Amino acid sequence: MVNKRWTYEEEELCKEMLRCGKSYEEIAKKVGRTVESIKNKNWKFWKVNKKIIHDIDFATEVFLKNGLVLEEGQVYINIATPMTGIAKESYKAYQSVANVRNGHPPLLFGLSNPHTIHNIRVWLSIYEPLYKLISDRFEGTDEYLDWIDDKGNPFKQTWTRFQWGYRNPNTTVERRAETRRRMPHEVRKEYEELLADGWSLIESEEYKYVNTQVPLMVESDEGYKAMVTLLNIQQNDNRSPLLFNIYYPEISTYNMHLWLRLNPNFKFGSNYKLKDDEIYRGMDARYKFICEIHDEFTAIWDNVRNGHGCKECYLENNRGENNVNYNPNKTDEERERGRHIQGYDKWRIAVYDRDRYTCILCGDSRGGNLNAHHLDGYDWCKEKRIDVDNGVTLCESCHFDFHDIYGYGANTRHQFEEFYKEERPKRKSWLC
C-alpha cells in the first residue's frame, strides 16, 4: 500500500471505527492503510483524547447517571443509536446515549419505544391490577387496544383514554381511576394554594373536577368570576385568572358590568353602564354604553378600561388646566387666537357629521384631510365661532384654494358663496 498523506475524512472514519471497537485489520481494509500506519497515526490521538472513547462501558455509565440500568446483551454502536435502559418499577426506556446524556426524559409510551406494550402492563400491575392488556402490538396512543376489565369482560379502548380513566364503553363504565383522580378536598386545597391572593374556588365546585384540563369556576373577593383549569395555574407564574375571556362570554359580560360598578367616576367623573343586550365579544370589539351625563355612546372595551370612553366626557374634561399641554403662561386673548375655546372641538365634529365627512366642493370623503371652514371669519365674528350653521367641510386642497384667493382674516359668507358658485362646476367629483 502507498504511504500517502491522510485526509480529514479518513482520519474521522478511522476514529469512529476505533470508538466502535473495530479491529485494526478491519479499519486498514476500509481506509486502505497498513495496520502499522493506523497504530502509529492514532497512538497520539488516543493518548491525548482518552476521555472521548465511546464504548459499552461509557454508555453504561451515562445511563446509570440518569437513573437507568442498561439492559444486558446490549451492543454499543455509536452515541446516536438507541439502547434499552430499565427505569424505576421495571419500565423500559429506549433512548440514545446522546439523549440520555443531554437529560431528555425517557419516553415510556409511544411508537418510538418498542417496549410500550411491556410498559403498559407494568403500569397496569401498579395502578389497575384487575385489568389485563390482551394486545401484543402497539400502533399509537389513539389506536384501539384489546383489554379485559375487572369483571372478565373484553372491550376495546385507546391507551390515551385509558390513562384518562375511561374503561369499558360497552358497560358504560367510564369511571376515573382512583389513583389518577384527586379527591374533592384535595382539589380545593390545591386550587387555593396556587391561585393568586383574593381568589378562591366557588363552593361545591370541587365536586365537578374531572381532570387538570377541565376548568372550574373561581371567584375573587370583589365578586369577579372566572373559569380556570388546574393545569393553567400550575404552569403559569401569573396565577390571576383571566376576567375577560372570549370562550366564556356570559361570565365575561358579568365581569364587565361588575367592573363598571366597582370603578365609578373612573377618569372623567361620569358613571358608565353596559347596555343590557350586549354580550362580550373580545377586548377590541365595540360595545354600546350609557353615560349618565351624555346618554348612549359606542366604544371599544379596552379603551373604556383605560379611561377613554364617552367622547363628550373626554372633550369636557380634557380642556383648560386638565389638558396635558396646558400652558399657564398664555393669556385668554392668545388662547382665542389659537382657537382653544370651550366648545370648539364639538363644533368641528358637528360640522363634519352634518356634511357626512365629505368636502362640499369636490366630494372628497377619504378622511384625514378635512378642515372645518368658518363662513364668517373666526377672527371677527365672535358670536358665530361655534355656530354649526357658520361652518362647512372642505378638504385641505379646496380650503387652501379659497384662502389663496381671498386671504386669511376678515373672510365672509359672501366670499365663500362667490367661490362656491365659480369652483363647484369644476370640482364635481374628486374621483373624476
C-alpha positions as CSV (number, residue, x, y, z in Angstrom):
1,M,0.0,0.0,0.0
2,V,1.2,3.5,-0.9
3,N,2.2,5.7,2.1
4,K,0.1,8.7,1.1
5,R,-1.0,11.7,3.2
6,W,-4.0,11.2,5.5
7,T,-7.2,13.1,4.5
8,Y,-9.6,14.6,7.1
9,E,-12.3,12.1,6.0
10,E,-10.0,9.1,6.5
11,E,-9.0,10.3,9.9
12,E,-12.6,10.8,11.1
13,L,-13.6,7.4,9.7
14,C,-10.7,5.8,11.5
15,K,-11.5,7.5,14.8
16,E,-15.2,6.4,14.6
17,M,-14.4,2.8,13.8
18,L,-11.9,2.7,16.7
19,R,-14.6,4.1,19.0
20,C,-17.0,1.4,17.9
21,G,-14.4,-1.3,18.8
22,K,-13.4,-2.4,15.2
23,S,-10.2,-4.2,14.8
24,Y,-7.1,-2.6,13.2
25,E,-7.3,-5.1,10.3
26,E,-10.9,-4.1,9.6
27,I,-10.0,-0.5,9.7
28,A,-7.0,-1.0,7.4
29,K,-9.1,-2.7,4.8
30,K,-11.7,0.1,5.0
31,V,-9.4,3.1,4.7
32,G,-6.7,1.5,2.5
33,R,-3.9,1.7,5.0
34,T,-1.5,-0.7,6.8
35,V,-2.1,-1.8,10.3
36,E,1.2,-0.3,11.4
37,S,0.3,3.2,9.9
38,I,-3.0,3.2,11.7
39,K,-1.5,2.3,15.0
40,N,1.2,4.9,14.6
41,K,-1.3,7.5,13.4
42,N,-3.8,7.1,16.2
43,W,-1.5,6.3,19.1
44,K,-1.1,10.0,19.7
45,F,-4.8,10.6,19.2
46,W,-5.9,8.1,21.8
47,K,-3.2,9.3,24.2
48,V,-4.4,12.9,24.1
49,N,-8.1,12.2,23.8
50,K,-8.7,9.3,26.2
51,K,-11.8,10.8,27.6
52,I,-13.8,10.7,24.4
53,I,-13.5,7.0,23.8
54,H,-17.1,5.7,23.5
55,D,-17.9,2.1,24.2
56,I,-20.3,-0.1,26.2
57,D,-18.8,1.0,29.5
58,F,-19.2,4.6,28.6
59,A,-22.9,4.0,27.7
60,T,-23.5,2.1,30.9
61,E,-22.0,5.0,32.9
62,V,-24.2,7.6,31.2
63,F,-27.4,5.5,31.7
64,L,-26.6,5.0,35.4
65,K,-26.0,8.7,36.0
66,N,-29.6,9.3,34.7
67,G,-31.3,6.7,36.7
68,L,-31.4,3.9,34.1
69,V,-29.8,0.5,34.1
70,L,-28.6,-0.7,30.7
71,E,-30.3,-4.0,29.8
72,E,-28.0,-7.0,29.5
73,G,-26.9,-8.0,26.0
74,Q,-26.9,-4.5,24.6
75,V,-24.4,-3.8,21.8
76,Y,-23.0,-0.2,21.6
77,I,-22.8,1.1,18.0
78,N,-22.5,4.8,18.4
79,I,-23.7,7.7,20.5
80,A,-26.9,8.3,18.4
81,T,-28.2,4.7,18.3
82,P,-31.0,3.9,20.8
83,M,-30.4,1.4,23.6
84,T,-32.7,-0.2,26.1
85,G,-32.5,1.0,29.7
86,I,-34.5,-0.2,32.7
87,A,-36.1,2.6,34.8
88,K,-37.8,2.5,38.2
89,E,-40.6,0.0,38.6
90,S,-39.3,-2.1,35.7
91,Y,-40.3,0.3,32.9
92,K,-38.1,0.1,29.8
93,A,-36.9,3.2,28.1
94,Y,-35.4,3.2,24.5
95,Q,-33.0,6.1,24.1
96,S,-29.7,7.0,22.5
97,V,-26.7,7.7,24.7
98,A,-26.7,11.3,23.4
99,N,-30.3,11.9,24.5
100,V,-29.8,10.3,27.9
101,R,-26.6,12.4,28.5
102,N,-28.5,15.6,27.5
103,G,-31.1,15.0,30.1
104,H,-34.1,14.1,27.8
105,P,-36.8,12.3,29.9
106,P,-37.4,8.7,28.8
107,L,-40.4,8.1,26.5
108,L,-42.2,5.2,28.1
109,F,-45.3,5.1,25.8
110,G,-45.1,5.8,22.1
111,L,-44.4,4.4,18.7
112,S,-40.7,5.1,19.0
113,N,-40.4,2.8,22.0
114,P,-40.6,-0.9,21.1
115,H,-41.2,-1.8,24.8
116,T,-44.5,0.2,25.0
117,I,-46.7,-2.9,25.5
118,H,-44.4,-4.1,28.3
119,N,-44.6,-0.7,29.9
120,I,-48.4,-0.6,29.7
121,R,-48.5,-4.0,31.5
122,V,-46.2,-2.6,34.2
123,W,-48.5,0.4,34.6
124,L,-51.5,-1.9,35.0
125,S,-49.7,-4.0,37.6
126,I,-49.2,-0.8,39.7
127,Y,-52.4,1.2,39.1
128,E,-55.0,-1.2,37.8
129,P,-54.1,-4.8,38.7
130,L,-57.6,-6.1,37.9
131,Y,-57.4,-5.1,34.3
132,K,-55.4,-7.0,31.6
133,L,-54.0,-6.0,28.2
134,I,-54.5,-8.6,25.5
135,S,-52.9,-6.8,22.5
136,D,-49.3,-7.6,21.7
137,R,-48.8,-4.8,19.2
138,F,-48.8,-1.0,19.9
139,E,-49.7,1.2,16.9
140,G,-50.2,4.6,18.5
141,T,-51.7,6.2,21.6
142,D,-55.0,6.8,19.8
143,E,-55.3,3.3,18.3
144,Y,-57.7,0.8,20.0
145,L,-56.2,-2.0,22.1
146,D,-57.9,-5.1,23.4
147,W,-58.5,-5.3,27.2
148,I,-60.2,-7.4,29.8
149,D,-61.9,-5.5,32.6
150,D,-62.1,-6.3,36.3
151,K,-65.2,-8.5,35.7
152,G,-63.7,-10.5,32.9
153,N,-65.4,-8.7,30.0
154,P,-63.4,-8.0,26.9
155,F,-63.5,-4.4,25.4
156,K,-61.6,-2.0,23.2
157,Q,-60.2,1.3,24.3
158,T,-57.3,3.6,23.3
159,W,-54.3,3.9,25.6
160,T,-54.8,7.7,25.8
161,R,-58.4,7.4,27.0
162,F,-57.5,4.5,29.4
163,Q,-54.9,6.8,31.1
164,W,-57.6,9.5,31.4
165,G,-59.8,7.0,33.3
166,Y,-62.2,5.7,30.6
167,R,-62.7,1.9,30.8
168,N,-65.2,-0.5,29.2
169,P,-67.6,1.5,27.0
170,N,-69.8,-1.5,26.4
171,T,-71.0,-1.5,30.0
172,T,-70.9,2.4,30.2
173,V,-68.1,2.1,32.8
174,E,-66.2,5.3,32.4
175,R,-65.1,5.8,36.0
176,R,-61.8,7.5,36.7
177,A,-59.0,5.5,38.2
178,E,-58.8,6.3,41.9
179,T,-55.0,6.7,41.6
180,R,-55.4,9.4,38.9
181,R,-58.3,11.4,40.2
182,R,-57.9,13.9,43.1
183,M,-60.4,13.8,45.9
184,P,-62.7,16.9,46.3
185,H,-60.9,18.2,49.4
186,E,-57.5,17.8,47.5
187,V,-58.8,19.8,44.6
188,R,-60.0,22.7,46.8
189,K,-56.7,22.7,48.7
190,E,-54.6,22.7,45.5
191,Y,-56.6,25.5,43.9
192,E,-56.4,27.7,46.9
193,E,-52.7,27.1,47.3
194,L,-52.0,28.0,43.6
195,L,-54.5,30.8,43.0
196,A,-53.4,34.4,43.4
197,D,-54.4,36.2,46.7
198,G,-58.0,37.1,46.9
199,W,-59.2,34.3,44.7
200,S,-60.9,31.0,45.7
201,L,-62.8,28.1,44.3
202,I,-66.6,28.6,44.4
203,E,-68.5,26.4,46.9
204,S,-69.1,22.8,45.8
205,E,-67.1,23.4,42.6
206,E,-64.5,20.8,43.6
207,Y,-67.1,18.0,43.1
208,K,-67.2,18.9,39.4
209,Y,-63.5,18.1,39.0
210,V,-62.7,15.7,36.1
211,N,-59.0,16.3,35.3
212,T,-56.4,19.1,35.2
213,Q,-57.6,20.3,31.8
214,V,-61.3,20.8,32.6
215,P,-61.9,24.3,34.0
216,L,-63.7,25.1,37.3
217,M,-65.2,28.4,38.4
218,V,-63.4,30.6,40.8
219,E,-64.4,33.9,42.4
220,S,-62.5,36.9,43.8
221,D,-63.1,38.8,47.0
222,E,-64.6,41.6,44.9
223,G,-67.1,39.3,43.2
224,Y,-65.4,38.7,39.8
225,K,-65.8,35.2,38.4
226,A,-63.6,33.2,36.0
227,M,-63.1,29.7,34.6
228,V,-59.6,28.3,35.1
229,T,-58.0,24.8,34.8
230,L,-55.7,23.4,37.4
231,L,-53.1,22.8,34.7
232,N,-53.1,26.5,33.8
233,I,-52.4,27.8,37.3
234,Q,-49.8,25.1,37.8
235,Q,-47.9,26.2,34.7
236,N,-48.3,30.0,34.8
237,D,-46.4,32.3,37.2
238,N,-49.2,34.8,36.9
239,R,-51.9,33.0,38.7
240,S,-54.6,35.7,38.5
241,P,-57.5,34.3,36.4
242,L,-58.5,36.0,33.1
243,L,-61.5,38.2,33.8
244,F,-62.5,38.7,30.1
245,N,-62.2,35.6,28.0
246,I,-63.9,35.2,24.6
247,Y,-64.5,31.5,25.3
248,Y,-66.8,32.3,28.3
249,P,-68.9,35.3,27.0
250,E,-71.5,35.1,29.8
251,I,-69.0,35.2,32.6
252,S,-67.0,37.9,30.8
253,T,-70.2,40.1,30.4
254,Y,-71.0,39.7,34.1
255,N,-67.4,40.9,34.9
256,M,-67.8,43.9,32.6
257,H,-71.0,45.0,34.4
258,L,-69.2,44.4,37.8
259,W,-66.1,46.4,36.7
260,L,-68.2,49.4,35.7
261,R,-70.0,49.3,39.1
262,L,-66.7,49.0,41.0
263,N,-65.0,51.8,39.1
264,P,-67.4,54.7,39.2
265,N,-66.2,58.1,38.0
266,F,-63.1,56.3,36.7
267,K,-61.5,59.2,34.9
268,F,-63.9,61.8,33.8
269,G,-66.4,62.0,36.7
270,S,-69.2,60.1,34.9
271,N,-70.7,56.6,35.6
272,Y,-71.0,54.2,32.6
273,K,-73.3,51.3,32.2
274,L,-73.1,48.5,29.6
275,K,-76.4,48.1,27.7
276,D,-78.3,45.0,28.8
277,D,-78.4,43.4,25.3
278,E,-74.6,43.5,24.9
279,I,-72.6,40.3,25.2
280,Y,-68.8,40.0,25.4
281,R,-67.1,39.6,22.0
282,G,-63.4,40.4,22.8
283,M,-61.3,43.3,24.1
284,D,-61.2,45.0,20.7
285,A,-64.9,44.8,19.9
286,R,-67.1,47.8,20.1
287,Y,-70.0,47.9,22.7
288,K,-72.8,50.2,23.5
289,F,-72.6,52.0,26.8
290,I,-74.8,54.5,28.6
291,C,-73.2,57.6,30.1
292,E,-75.2,59.1,33.0
293,I,-74.5,62.6,31.6
294,H,-74.4,62.3,27.8
295,D,-76.6,59.2,27.2
296,E,-75.5,56.4,24.8
297,F,-72.1,56.1,23.2
298,T,-70.1,53.3,21.4
299,A,-66.6,52.4,22.4
300,I,-64.0,49.6,22.5
301,W,-64.0,47.8,25.9
302,D,-60.2,48.1,26.2
303,N,-60.4,51.8,25.7
304,V,-63.1,52.2,28.3
305,R,-61.0,50.4,30.9
306,N,-58.1,52.8,30.1
307,G,-60.3,55.8,30.6
308,H,-61.2,56.7,27.0
309,G,-65.0,56.2,26.9
310,C,-67.6,58.8,26.2
311,K,-66.2,61.4,23.7
312,E,-68.3,64.2,25.2
313,C,-66.8,63.4,28.7
314,Y,-63.3,63.4,27.2
315,L,-63.7,66.8,25.5
316,E,-65.2,68.4,28.6
317,N,-62.5,67.1,30.9
318,N,-59.6,67.4,28.6
319,R,-59.7,71.2,28.2
320,G,-58.1,74.0,30.0
321,E,-56.0,73.1,33.0
322,N,-56.9,69.4,32.7
323,N,-55.1,69.2,29.3
324,V,-51.6,67.8,29.4
325,N,-50.5,70.5,27.0
326,Y,-52.0,73.4,29.1
327,N,-49.7,76.4,29.2
328,P,-50.4,78.6,32.2
329,N,-48.4,81.5,30.8
330,K,-50.8,82.1,27.9
331,T,-53.4,84.9,28.1
332,D,-57.1,84.5,27.2
333,E,-56.5,86.5,24.0
334,E,-53.7,84.2,22.9
335,R,-56.0,81.2,23.6
336,E,-58.7,82.7,21.4
337,R,-56.3,83.2,18.5
338,G,-55.2,79.6,18.9
339,R,-58.9,78.5,18.9
340,H,-58.5,76.9,22.3
341,I,-62.0,77.9,23.4
342,Q,-64.8,76.0,25.1
343,G,-67.0,74.0,22.5
344,Y,-64.7,74.5,19.5
345,D,-63.9,70.7,19.1
346,K,-67.6,69.9,19.4
347,W,-68.4,72.5,16.7
348,R,-65.8,71.0,14.3
349,I,-67.1,67.4,14.8
350,A,-70.8,68.6,14.4
351,V,-69.9,70.3,11.1
352,Y,-68.2,67.1,9.9
353,D,-71.2,65.0,10.9
354,R,-73.7,67.3,9.2
355,D,-71.6,67.1,5.9
356,R,-71.0,63.4,6.3
357,Y,-67.3,63.9,6.5
358,T,-67.2,65.0,2.8
359,C,-65.9,68.1,1.1
360,I,-68.9,70.0,-0.1
361,L,-66.9,71.3,-3.1
362,C,-65.2,68.3,-4.7
363,G,-66.8,65.4,-2.8
364,D,-63.6,64.1,-1.3
365,S,-64.5,61.6,1.5
366,R,-61.3,59.8,2.0
367,G,-60.8,61.2,5.5
368,G,-57.8,62.5,7.3
369,N,-57.6,65.6,5.1
370,L,-60.7,67.6,6.1
371,N,-61.0,71.1,7.6
372,A,-64.0,72.9,9.2
373,H,-64.1,76.3,7.5
374,H,-65.8,79.4,9.1
375,L,-68.1,81.2,6.6
376,D,-67.9,84.4,8.6
377,G,-64.3,84.6,9.8
378,Y,-63.3,83.3,13.3
379,D,-61.2,86.4,13.8
380,W,-64.0,89.0,13.6
381,C,-67.4,87.2,14.1
382,K,-67.0,86.0,17.7
383,E,-70.7,85.3,18.2
384,K,-70.7,82.6,15.4
385,R,-67.4,80.9,16.3
386,I,-69.1,77.7,17.4
387,D,-72.3,78.1,15.4
388,V,-72.7,75.0,13.2
389,D,-74.6,77.0,10.5
390,N,-71.5,79.1,10.2
391,G,-69.2,76.2,9.2
392,V,-68.7,74.0,6.2
393,T,-66.5,71.0,5.5
394,L,-63.7,71.4,2.9
395,C,-60.7,69.2,2.0
396,E,-57.3,70.6,2.5
397,S,-56.9,71.4,-1.2
398,C,-60.2,73.3,-1.6
399,H,-59.6,75.1,1.8
400,F,-56.1,76.3,0.6
401,D,-57.5,77.4,-2.8
402,F,-60.2,79.6,-1.0
403,H,-57.7,81.3,1.2
404,D,-55.2,81.7,-1.6
405,I,-57.8,83.8,-3.4
406,Y,-59.4,85.7,-0.5
407,G,-56.6,85.7,2.0
408,Y,-56.6,84.8,5.7
409,G,-58.7,87.0,8.0
410,A,-61.8,89.1,7.6
411,N,-63.4,86.3,5.4
412,T,-67.2,86.5,4.9
413,R,-70.1,84.2,3.9
414,H,-70.5,86.2,0.6
415,Q,-66.9,85.4,-0.4
416,F,-67.5,81.7,0.1
417,E,-70.8,81.8,-1.9
418,E,-68.9,83.5,-4.7
419,F,-66.1,81.0,-4.6
420,Y,-68.5,78.0,-4.4
421,K,-70.6,79.3,-7.4
422,E,-67.4,79.6,-9.6
423,E,-65.5,76.5,-8.4
424,R,-68.2,73.9,-7.8
425,P,-68.8,73.1,-11.5
426,K,-65.1,72.5,-12.0
427,R,-64.8,70.1,-9.0
428,K,-67.9,68.0,-9.3
429,S,-66.1,64.9,-8.1
430,W,-62.6,64.2,-6.8
431,L,-62.8,60.7,-8.4
432,C,-63.1,62.1,-11.9
